[in-house]
């Protein structure tokens, strides 16, 4: 279905248009969208992204984390419904920072493991010579 050139692009569509399909990057993009939308007092976009995040929670993988995130998303929803955009923005900012730190730590661990693996292969090759 073709969009009219002047039709508003939804927050969900903006989040899906990421160049990097990495789930962590998409999550950070969602939090960015909430921050920007809350700063612009765009209740509809905030609620749209919050709904997307709520629907993506995986209670089977980590029930406690999913429950805590659902509570935070519910709080963001309530904040924008009463037009407390500053608080919604603050929570999205905290979530963004937390996930960014966590994703950075995972990336460092992955690179260390990769480097260590390459070093072992190189050592094994030297010992075989």
C-alpha positions in Angstrom: 0.0 0.0 0.0 1.6 3.3 -1.1 1.7 6.1 1.3 0.6 9.6 0.4 3.7 11.8 0.3 2.4 14.0 3.1 1.2 11.2 5.4 2.8 11.1 8.8 5.3 8.2 9.3 4.5 6.3 12.4 7.0 5.8 15.3 6.9 2.1 14.5 7.8 2.7 10.9 10.6 5.0 12.0 12.0 2.3 14.3 11.8 -0.4 11.6 13.8 1.7 9.1 17.0 1.3 11.0 20.0 0.5 8.9 21.2 -1.9 11.5 18.7 -4.7 12.2 20.4 -5.5 15.5 17.7 -5.9 18.2 19.8 -3.9 20.7 20.1 -1.0 18.3 16.3 -1.1 17.6 15.6 -1.0 21.3 17.9 2.1 21.7 16.1 3.7 18.7 12.7 3.1 20.4 13.9 4.8 23.6 15.3 7.7 21.4 11.9 8.0 19.7 10.2 8.1 23.1 12.5 10.8 24.3 12.1 13.0 21.2 8.3 12.4 21.1 7.9 13.2 24.8 10.0 16.4 24.4 7.7 17.4 21.5 4.6 16.5 23.6 3.6 14.0 21.0 1.5 11.6 23.1 0.4 9.4 20.2 4.0 8.6 19.1 5.1 7.9 22.7 2.1 5.6 23.3 2.7 3.8 19.9 6.4 3.0 20.8 5.5 2.0 24.4 2.9 -0.4 23.0 5.5 -1.8 20.6 7.9 -2.3 23.5 5.2 -3.9 25.7 4.3 -6.3 23.0 7.9 -7.3 22.5 8.5 -8.3 26.1 9.6 -11.9 26.5 8.5 -13.3 29.8 9.7 -16.8 29.0 13.3 -15.6 28.5 13.5 -13.5 31.7 10.2 -13.0 33.6 11.6 -10.6 36.2 13.2 -8.3 33.7 10.1 -8.4 31.5 7.9 -7.6 34.5 10.1 -4.6 35.6 10.2 -3.2 32.1 6.4 -3.6 31.8 6.1 -1.6 35.0 8.3 1.2 33.6 6.5 1.2 30.3 3.2 1.5 32.1 4.6 4.4 34.1 5.7 6.1 30.9 2.2 5.6 29.5 0.6 7.1 32.6 3.0 10.0 32.5 2.1 11.0 29.0 -1.6 10.5 29.6 -1.4 13.2 32.3 1.0 15.3 30.2 4.0 14.7 32.5 6.3 14.6 29.5 9.4 15.5 31.5 9.1 12.3 33.6 8.4 10.2 30.5 11.5 11.6 28.9 13.6 11.0 32.0 12.6 7.4 32.3 13.3 6.8 28.6 16.6 8.5 29.0 17.5 6.2 32.0 16.4 3.1 30.1 18.5 4.2 27.0 21.6 4.7 29.2 21.1 1.4 31.0 20.7 -0.6 27.8 23.5 1.2 26.0 25.9 0.4 28.9 24.7 -3.2 28.9 25.0 -3.6 25.1 28.5 -2.0 25.2 29.7 -4.5 27.9 28.3 -7.4 25.8 30.2 -6.0 22.7 33.4 -5.7 24.7 33.0 -9.3 26.0 32.4 -10.5 22.4 35.5 -8.8 21.1 37.6 -10.2 23.9 36.4 -13.7 23.3 36.9 -13.3 19.6 40.5 -12.0 20.1 41.2 -14.7 22.6 40.0 -17.4 20.2 42.2 -16.0 17.4 45.2 -15.9 19.7 44.7 -19.6 20.6 44.4 -20.5 16.9 47.6 -18.6 16.1 49.4 -20.3 19.1 48.2 -23.7 17.9 49.5 -23.0 14.4 52.9 -21.9 15.7 53.1 -25.1 17.9 52.2 -27.3 14.9 55.0 -25.8 12.8 
